[in-house]
C-alpha cells in the first residue's frame, strides 16, 4: 500500500445553514481575514463576492454553491459556500461529495429550524465531521441556553461547547476560549481589532472535560485519577472524536461584527480532519458539479482523490454507451467566487475545475487509466480504485449512501462472490464509502415549461437540456407529440429563479405552469423478471428478483453472481441500467423507490454481446418484475412548524386535519402557539399564503419536504390522467426478443 503524503495540510470545508443564518456573511469575513479580498461584501447590498449572480443579488440568497481557496497559517482551506434555501438543496447535496468537513451555522435568534435539521441529517448520513458555529449573538433576542436546548433536542446531544460568552445582544463583544483560557474581546466592528486577556473558566472547562471523557477512555482515565490534562491532549482527543463523528464542537461569534471569525478559522485548522490522499497513485477524481460556459464549454468541478492531473493530460470518462471515452484536459482553473486563476495541475486532496472533459457528468469518477478507474469504476461511484485497478475481496459488501430521506435512490449494495483481487489500496474506497450524496433525489413537484413566444420552443428545449446537465434533479422530459417540456422542482422559489435564469442566460421568456405533485411508486411483495434480448448480432439475458425495501431506504442493487458466469464489465452495465429502469413504474409512470433489486442470472455471447444490450435487457427484466408485483403509490409530505397567536391555533389544527395532516401537542409560549407535524404536499402547498391572509401576515410558517409516505388518495390520483408521466414504451416494457430460424419473436 502506498504511503499517503502528510506534508501538505489541505482541508475542503463546506459552509452550510438554513437561509438567513449568516452563512455568506461568514464567508466574506473569512475571505477578508485571510487576505483574499480587500473589502467585505454585503448580502443586503448585493456586493458579496460569492453571491455574484444577478438573481442572487436581487433575492439576497445563495442559489449556487461556489468555492474559494485561502491560506490560514499552515493550512490550505478550500471553502464551499452552499445554498441555505430548501428549494436549492440539490446544490448542497452535490457539494457534500467534495468535503472533508462542514461548518453548520445556526442563528442565535432563529435557532434550529426545519431545514437545519434536514442539513444535519444529510451530514450525519454522509459521516461528515461537523463544527457548529452559533452566529448573530449580537442580535436582539439572542439566547444561548435556548439554542443549546434546541441543538440537544433536534440535532444531537454530542455537542461540545468550546467557547463561553459573557454578554449577548448589543453588549456582545467577545468570547472566552475554554481550551486556551483566553478572553478574546473586540473593540470595534473590525475583525482584526481584538485583544487577548488571560481568563480561566474552571467550571465550564470541567464540564467540557467531563463530556469529552464520556466519549474518550484516555481522558476518562486521567480525569478519574485526578491527573493533569494538557491543552495538547485535549485538542488531540477532541480532534479524534470529531473525525469519528462522536463529538461536534460548538464555537460562538457574530459574523457581521467580525467577532469569533479568527477563532473559527483556528478551529477549522486545528480541529477538523485534513484531506488524506495518495499523491503518488494514478489520477482519479470525482465530479461533484458541472457548469456550461459559453466560451470554453463544460466545466467539471472535481475533488481529486489520487495522484495529479496536468494540463494536456489524457483521462477517461464513461460515455453515453458505457464505454471509456478518451478526453484531454485543456485548462485547469481554481475559482474564487466569479473569478478564477489558471493553474498547471491539481493534486490529491484539492478541488478545482477541469476544462475539456466533454463527457463528464455529475457523479462520475474519472481517471488516467482506462481499466478500473477509466472503465469499470467509472460512473458507478462506489468501488475501490487505486492505480486504475478495481479491488475485490473474496466477498465484498459495499454500501454507498446516495440520498437521505428523499425516498428515492438511497443506497447501492453490491456483492461479488469471487476471489478476484486485482489491486490494493482502500484510500479511495474509505473516502467514498458512505459519502455519496443524493444525485438523483426526487423533487416533490412537476411543472410544465412553456415559451411565451412559441417560435422559441427549440431554443427553450436546448436551454433546459443545459440546465438539466448542471442540475440532473430537474429530470426534464420532452414529449414530442405534445411539444411539452416538464421539469421537477422543489418549490415556488426555485420556479421563479429558473424563470429568471432562462431569461438572463438564454434570452427566452418562459412561464412555469402551476405545479403538480411528483408521486413515487413502490412494491408490496417479491417477484422476478426475465428478459432475453437477441436481435441480429446482439445478445444479452438478464434475470432479476425484486422485493420491498424499508420505507425511505430507496433503491438497492445486489449481485451475488460470480464473475465466471457473467464478467464484471457486464454486471456493471446491468447495475447502471437497473437505476435507469426504476425511473418509470407501472401505475402512472413515476419513479420507483424503496425496492431491492437482486441480479439472479445473466448470459452473454462472446461475439455478439455489446454493453448496450445489457442496458435494454436489464431495464426490461426490471419492468417485467414490476408488472408482476403489487404496486403502491407514495406521496411527498411536508414537515411544518407554524407559530400563530393563540386565537388562531384552533383554526390551524382544524385546517391541518382537513388537509389529511397530523400534528404534535401544541407548544405554548406567552401569547403564541407553535404547532408541528406533517401534511401531504398535495393538499398544503398553498397553505402558507392562506394562513398568512387569515392572520394578517402574523403567522410564522416553515414548511420543508420531509419524506414519502403512502398516498392518502391513491384512487383519485390514479384516475387523473394529468398525473401520468410519459415514458418510452419501446424501452420500458417487459418484452423479450428471441431469434428462431433467423426471425425475431417477441415474448411478454
Secondary structure, 3 states (H helix, E strand, C coil): CCCCCCCCCEEEEEEEECCCCCHHHHHHHHHHHCCCCCCCCCCCCCCCCCCCCHHHHHHCCCCCCEEEEEEECCEEEEEEECCCCHHHHHHHHHHHHHCCEEEEEEECCCCCCHHHHHHHHHHHHCCCEEEEEEECCCCCCCCHHHHHHHHHHHCCCCEEECEECCCCHHHCCEEEECCCCEEEEECCCCCCCEEEEECCCHHHHHHHHHHHHCCCHHHHHHHHCCCCCCHHHHHHHHHHHHHCCCCEEEEECEHHHCECHHHHHHHHHHHCCCCCCECCCCCEEEEEEEEEECCCEEEEEEEEEECEEECCCEEEEECCCCCEEEEECCEEEEEECCEEEEECEEECCCEEEEECCCCCCCCCEEECCCCHHHCCCCCCCCCCEECCEECCCCEEEEEEECCCCCCCCCEEEEEEECCCCCCCCCHHHHHHCCCCCCCCCCCCEEEEEEECCHHHHHHHHHHHHHHHHHCHHHCCEEECCCCEEEEEECCHHHHHHHHHHHHHHHCCCEEECCCEECCEEEECCCEEEEEEECCCCCCEEEEEEEEECCCCCCEEEEECCCCCCCCHHHHHHHHHHHHHHCCCCCCCCCCECCEEEEEEEEECCCCCCCHHHHHHHHHHHHHHHHHCCCEEEEEEEEEEEEEEEHHHHHHHHHHHHHCCCEECCCEEECCEEEEEEEEEHHHHCCHHHHHHHHCCCCCEEEEEEEEEEECCCHHHHHHCHHHCCCCCCCCCCCCEEEEECCEEEEEC
